Amino acid sequence: MDPAIKEGAPVGYYDDDRPVSSEPGSLPPEVQAPLLPFRGREPDAPQWFIDAVAQAPERSFVTSKGTQIELLTWGELGQPGLLLVHGNSAHADWWSFIAPYLAKDYRVASMSLAGMGASDWRETYAFQDFAEDAEACARAAGLYENGLPVYIGHSFGGSQVFYAAAAYPERMRAAVLVDVGFGGPPPDSPEGKRMAQEDARRVANIPTGDRAQKVYPTIEAALARFRFMPPQAAGNLFVADFIARRSLKPVPLEDGSGMGWSWRFDPNMWNKLDRSAMNAMMTGGKPKVDVPLAHIFGDRSVIITRRTEGQVTPLPDDILEIAIPDSAHHIMVDQPLALVAALRALLKVWPQ
């Protein structure tokens, strides 16, 4: 568990990075509102980060299942392909300071999942649809011009990559999961029922169809409300700020007096998510996966803590795993250069 989180704080069973509310004071200020002290100012950033984000991607949209999907690309066409997939309520720019360090040797693409980033929202979301979107983006980005690409997914995005690897192995050369959990205990178990009741309480102020998404009057006010799920302190505040600013969109203020800011993700995504395909795949034990799998995880991630406490995982027993020291769940925030180094080294020698 992240040492910044108080004992007893609500960090129990989450579907990776599902948004949940927290009572004021239940989390330390560096977890509850990491950007509040900056009052809208950008934190100082090291030169490596400035250089990375200066390598701006080509931005475009891909039509998949009638939905516009945001796509970012780096690197030359004809190089081996990498598809990067972000976590829940996130966006393609979570990889914008990682991808340039991979683009020398690879054609790299980062997509915003439907309902997140600048991608369109849908009436329903499904694992099989995310898989179709991923292939559409990979093909539009030219990732198949030098053989099959490698899919890389963080958190909820890693769950989508895992599903695609099991259901459509012919679409990828290998799959890399970055700190991926698969939810909590079985919903029909006593622990599952207890956690469902707690989740219902915690999501009480999360927007729903009859409760509007919050609109903030200034970007400073919006940034002050940014926090990570599962709860953790930001290992690098300049990364948190970069991510948070690109998580927002301008929208009209509720009183019509001007423009404010709101989060870009669909607040009803979890209520609209159809898990039936993934659940069916996991019926009867761990699903068979015919492509090489690797898992990179933070050594103090709450996701991994759950697994060590006995939570069942669909990951193969013999999966290749790499621990990133001194990192919680959001590895690209806590240890971005270590993540770059791990991916570079792994992809040089694996899969054989």
ZIFEN-V851757 format. One record per backbone hydrogen bond with DSSP energy under -0.5 kcal/mol. NH is the residue of the N-H (numbers start at 1). CO is the residue of the C=O. E is the energy in kcal/mol with one decimal. If there is no record, write none. Layout:
# ZIFEN-V851757
<<NH & CO & E> <NH & CO & E>>
This chain:
# ZIFEN-V851757
<<5 & 2 & -2.0> <9 & 6 & -2.1> <11 & 9 & -1.9> <14 & 12 & -0.8> <16 & 14 & -2.1> <17 & 15 & -0.7> <21 & 202 & -1.9> <26 & 23 & -2.5> <31 & 28 & -1.8> <32 & 28 & -3.0> <33 & 29 & -2.4> <34 & 226 & -0.5> <36 & 33 & -1.2> <38 & 35 & -1.3> <39 & 35 & -0.5> <39 & 36 & -1.6> <41 & 38 & -2.1> <49 & 46 & -0.5> <50 & 46 & -2.0> <51 & 47 & -2.9> <52 & 48 & -1.8> <53 & 49 & -2.5> <54 & 50 & -1.2> <55 & 51 & -0.6> <55 & 52 & -1.3> <56 & 54 & -2.0> <58 & 73 & -2.3> <59 & 57 & -0.5> <60 & 71 & -2.4> <62 & 69 & -2.5> <64 & 62 & -0.6> <64 & 67 & -2.8> <67 & 64 & -1.8> <69 & 62 & -2.9> <69 & 67 & -0.6> <71 & 60 & -2.7> <72 & 110 & -2.7> <73 & 58 & -1.7> <74 & 108 & -2.5> <76 & 103 & -0.5> <78 & 142 & -0.5> <79 & 76 & -1.3> <81 & 143 & -0.6> <82 & 107 & -2.4> <83 & 150 & -2.5> <84 & 82 & -0.5> <84 & 109 & -3.2> <85 & 152 & -2.5> <86 & 111 & -0.6> <90 & 87 & -1.4> <94 & 91 & -1.9> <95 & 92 & -1.8> <96 & 93 & -1.2> <98 & 95 & -1.3> <99 & 95 & -3.2> <101 & 98 & -1.3> <102 & 99 & -2.0> <103 & 99 & -1.5> <105 & 102 & -1.1> <106 & 102 & -1.0> <107 & 80 & -2.7> <108 & 74 & -2.2> <108 & 106 & -0.7> <109 & 82 & -2.5> <110 & 72 & -2.7> <111 & 84 & -1.8> <112 & 70 & -2.1> <113 & 111 & -0.6> <115 & 120 & -2.3> <116 & 113 & -1.9> <117 & 90 & -0.8> <119 & 116 & -1.9> <120 & 68 & -2.7> <125 & 272 & -1.8> <127 & 274 & -1.0> <130 & 126 & -2.3> <131 & 127 & -2.0> <132 & 128 & -1.7> <133 & 129 & -2.5> <134 & 130 & -2.4> <135 & 131 & -2.0> <136 & 132 & -2.4> <137 & 133 & -2.5> <138 & 134 & -2.6> <139 & 135 & -2.6> <140 & 136 & -2.3> <141 & 137 & -2.1> <142 & 139 & -1.1> <143 & 138 & -2.6> <145 & 142 & -1.2> <146 & 147 & -0.6> <147 & 144 & -0.9> <150 & 81 & -2.4> <151 & 174 & -2.1> <152 & 83 & -3.1> <153 & 176 & -2.3> <154 & 85 & -2.5> <155 & 178 & -2.2> <157 & 154 & -2.0> <158 & 155 & -0.6> <159 & 155 & -1.7> <160 & 156 & -1.6> <161 & 157 & -2.1> <162 & 158 & -2.7> <163 & 159 & -2.3> <164 & 160 & -2.5> <165 & 161 & -2.5> <166 & 162 & -2.1> <167 & 163 & -2.8> <168 & 164 & -2.9> <171 & 168 & -2.0> <172 & 169 & -1.2> <173 & 149 & -3.3> <174 & 149 & -0.7> <175 & 292 & -2.3> <176 & 151 & -2.9> <177 & 175 & -0.5> <177 & 294 & -3.0> <178 & 153 & -3.0> <179 & 177 & -0.7> <179 & 296 & -3.0> <181 & 179 & -0.5> <182 & 183 & -0.5> <189 & 186 & -1.7> <193 & 189 & -2.7> <194 & 190 & -2.2> <195 & 191 & -2.6> <196 & 192 & -2.0> <197 & 193 & -1.9> <198 & 194 & -2.0> <199 & 195 & -2.9> <200 & 196 & -2.2> <201 & 197 & -1.5> <202 & 198 & -2.4> <203 & 199 & -2.3> <204 & 201 & -1.3> <205 & 202 & -0.5> <206 & 203 & -1.9> <208 & 211 & -1.1> <211 & 208 & -1.7> <216 & 261 & -3.3> <222 & 218 & -1.8> <223 & 219 & -2.8> <224 & 220 & -1.7> <225 & 222 & -1.6> <226 & 223 & -1.3> <234 & 30 & -0.7> <235 & 233 & -0.7> <239 & 236 & -0.6> <240 & 236 & -1.9> <241 & 237 & -2.5> <242 & 238 & -1.8> <243 & 239 & -2.6> <244 & 240 & -2.8> <245 & 241 & -2.5> <246 & 242 & -1.2> <247 & 244 & -1.6> <248 & 245 & -0.9> <249 & 262 & -2.4> <251 & 260 & -1.8> <253 & 258 & -3.1> <256 & 253 & -1.8> <260 & 251 & -4.1> <261 & 216 & -2.5> <262 & 249 & -2.2> <264 & 247 & -2.6> <266 & 115 & -3.1> <267 & 265 & -0.6> <269 & 266 & -1.7> <272 & 268 & -1.5> <273 & 269 & -0.8> <274 & 125 & -3.7> <275 & 273 & -0.7> <279 & 275 & -3.0> <280 & 276 & -2.5> <281 & 277 & -1.7> <282 & 278 & -1.4> <283 & 280 & -0.9> <285 & 282 & -1.3> <292 & 173 & -0.6> <294 & 175 & -1.8> <295 & 320 & -2.8> <296 & 177 & -3.1> <297 & 322 & -2.5> <299 & 324 & -2.1> <300 & 327 & -2.5> <301 & 298 & -1.7> <305 & 301 & -2.0> <306 & 302 & -2.0> <307 & 303 & -1.2> <308 & 304 & -2.4> <309 & 305 & -1.3> <310 & 307 & -1.7> <311 & 306 & -2.0> <319 & 316 & -1.5> <320 & 293 & -1.2> <322 & 295 & -2.6> <324 & 297 & -3.1> <325 & 323 & -0.6> <327 & 324 & -0.7> <331 & 329 & -1.7> <333 & 330 & -1.4> <334 & 330 & -2.2> <335 & 331 & -2.9> <339 & 335 & -2.1> <340 & 336 & -2.3> <341 & 337 & -2.6> <342 & 338 & -2.5> <343 & 339 & -2.6> <344 & 340 & -2.8> <345 & 341 & -2.5> <346 & 342 & -2.5> <347 & 343 & -2.6> <348 & 344 & -1.1> <349 & 345 & -1.0> <349 & 346 & -0.8> <350 & 346 & -1.6>>
